[in-house]
Amino acid sequence: MRGDFHRHTELSWDGGGGNDGSLQDFFRYMIDVASMDFGAATDHQGGQ
């Protein structure tokens, strides 16, 4: 099984995912390009 547990998206408050694209882009890449079995978006949320 292959997957990614640490991916940021445009939803990170600090811009940490600015280069990674949107949440939809992550899932498209995960499923269509990398053929991953699982994935998790772990956006920064400001310590709350």
C-alpha positions in Angstrom: 0.0 0.0 0.0 1.2 3.5 -0.8 0.0 6.8 0.6 0.8 10.3 1.8 0.0 11.4 5.4 1.5 14.9 5.1 0.2 17.2 2.3 -0.8 20.8 2.6 -3.3 22.7 0.4 -4.3 26.3 -0.2 -6.4 26.0 3.0 -3.3 26.3 5.2 -3.4 29.7 6.9 0.3 30.3 6.5 0.4 29.6 2.8 2.2 26.3 3.5 0.4 24.6 0.6 0.6 27.3 -1.9 2.9 25.2 -4.1 1.0 22.0 -3.6 -2.3 23.2 -5.1 -5.9 22.8 -4.0 -7.5 20.0 -2.0 -9.0 18.8 -5.3 -5.6 18.8 -6.9 -4.2 16.7 -4.1 -6.9 14.0 -4.6 -6.5 14.1 -8.3 -2.7 13.6 -8.0 -3.1 11.0 -5.3 -5.5 8.8 -7.3 -4.8 9.5 -11.0 -1.0 10.2 -11.1 0.6 8.6 -8.1 -1.8 5.6 -7.8 -1.8 6.0 -4.0 -4.1 3.9 -1.8 -4.7 6.6 0.8 -3.9 10.2 1.6 -4.5 12.9 4.1 -4.5 16.7 3.8 -2.8 18.0 6.9 -3.3 21.8 6.6 -2.0 24.2 9.2 -4.7 25.8 11.3 -2.9 28.2 13.5 -2.5 26.1 16.6 -6.2 25.9 17.4 
